[in-house]
Amino acid sequence: MHKLTHYAVAELIQEHREELHGYLVRQTHCSEAASDILQDAFLRLIHSDIKNDLKNPRAFLYKIVSNLAIDHLRSSNRRVARHADESELAYQADPTPSIEHQLYTQEQIAHLRQAVSELPPRCREVFIMHKFKHQPYSVIMDELGISESTVLKHIVKAMEHCRRRMRELDSPVGHKVAE
C-alpha cells in the first residue's frame, strides 16, 4: 500500500514515464499530446484527495492517463467535426461577390484613384511608393533625398485626404464631407 505524497507522485510518474509515454503515443498517435497528458496526470495526481492507501499505484496511474487520453481524443474529434462542418459550409457558400458588391468595389477603386491623383506631386509619389509599392521609409528617403519626418508628413497628409474623399463616396449624393 502506498500513500501518494507529492514526492511519491513524482517518483511514480518518473518510474513509469517511458512506458506511459509509449502507451499514450499509441493511443493518441501524437508524442506531444502524450507528453501533455502525462503532465496533466502528474498535476491531477498531485491535486487529488486520496484518503486511502493505494494497493496498486501503477494501475491507478494507468487509469488516470487512460481517462485523460480518452478526453483528449474526444476533444480532438469535436474539433475535427467542427472544422469539417465549417469546411462544408465554406464549400457550399458562393464565394463570388454579388454584382452590386463588384460595382461598389469598382466605384471605390475609381474614387481612390481620383483622390490619389488630387495629391500634390511629391506627396502622391511618396504615398504610392509606400502604400502601393510597399517600400519602407528608408528606401523612399534615399531615393527622393528627403528626411523621415518629411516622408511621414506626406503619408499622413495623403491618408487624411484619401479617407476624407472615400467618406464622400458613402455620404448622401451631392453632399461633401466637411474638411
N, C-alpha and C positions, 0 to 999 in steps of 0.2 A: 504494500500500500504506500502511495506517495501523496504528500501534501504539495500543492502547487504554489510555491513562492515565486517571486519574480526570477530569482536565480534558477530555480528548478525549471521554469518555463523556458528560459533562455537555453539552458542545458539540454532540455528535451528536444527543442527545435533544432539546435545545433547538431545533436546526436543523430537526428533523422533527416536533416536538411536535404542531403543528396537524394535519398530515396523518395522523400516527399516531393521534391522538385521534379524528379523524373515522372512520378505518378501524375503530378499536376500538368506537366507538359503533354503527357499522353491524353489527359482529359480535355485540356483547353487548346492544344496544338499551338501554344504560344509560350515561349520562355519568359517573356516579360510579364505576361498575365500570371504565370506560375509564381514568379518572384513576388508580384504584388499580393497574390493570395497568401503566400507564406508570411509576408509582413502583416497582413490583416489577421491571420491566425494567431500570430505572436501577440498582437495587440488585444485580440479578443480573449486569449488565454490570460493575459496579464490583468485584464479588467473583469474577468469572470469572478463570480462569487461562489466558488465551490466550497461547500461546507464540509463535505466528507472527503476522506482519502480516496484516491482513485486506485482501483485494482489493476487497471491496465492503461497507463497514461498514453502509450503509443496508440492504442485503439481509439482512445478519446481524441487524440490529436488527428488521426486519420478521419474520424467522423467530422471534426470541425473543418478540415481542409476539403473534404468531400462536399459538405454543405456549401462552403464558400465557392467551390468550383461550379456547383450547380447554379448558385446565384449569379455567378459571372456569366455562365453560358446563357441563362435566361435573359439577362440584361443585354448580352450581345445579340441574341436572337430578336429581341424587341427593337434594338437599334437597326438591325438589318431589315426587319419588316417595315419599320417606319421609313427607312431610306428607300426601300422598294416602292412603298406607297407614293412617296414624293416623286420618285423617278417616273412612276406610271402616270401621275398627274402631269408632270412636265412633258411626257411623251404625247399625251392626249391634247394638251393645250396647243393652240395655234400660235406659233412664235411670230408670225407675220403681223406687223403693226397694221392697224386699220388705215384706210385711205385718209381719213381725217387726221390721224396722227402723223402720217407721212407728209401730208400737205403742211401741217403746222410746223413740223421739223424743218422742212424746206424753207418755210417762211422765216423761221428763227435764224437759219443759216444766212439767208439773204440779208436779214436785218443786222446780224452781227457783222457781216462783210461791209455793209454800209457804214456801220458805226466805226469800224476799224479804219475805213477809208477817210473818215472825217477827222482823224487824229492828225496833229502836226507831223511832218515827215520823220523827224528824229524819234519822236515818241512812238510813232507807228512802227518804225524799224526795230526799236528796242523791244516793243511788245511782241511783234511777230517772231523775233529771234528767240525770245524767252518762252512764250506760250505755245507757239506752233512748231518751232524748230527745236524746242526743248534744250536750248543752250544755257549753260549756267552763267551766272553773273560774271565770273572771271573771264570767260570767252568773249562775252559782249563788251566788257571793259577793254580788253586787249584789242579787239577788232575795231571798235569805234573810238578808242582813245578817250574814254570818259571814266569818271570815278564810280565807285559802287553806289554812293548816295544818289548820283545822277541817274544811274540805271534804275534804282529803286523808285525814285520820284517819277520817272517816265512810266514805269509799270503801274504804280498806284494811280497816276492820272488816267492812264488808258483803261484800267479796270473800272474806275469810277464812271468814266464816260460810257463804256460798254454796258455796264449794269443799268445806268440811267436809260440808255437807249433801248435796252432789252425790256425794261419795265414798261416802256411806252407801248410795246407790242401787246402787252396784256391789259393795258388800260383801255377804257371805253374809246371807241373810234373818235378821232378828231381831238382828243384831249392829250396834251403833252404833260408829262410828269414834271412837277416843279423842280427846277435845278437848284 
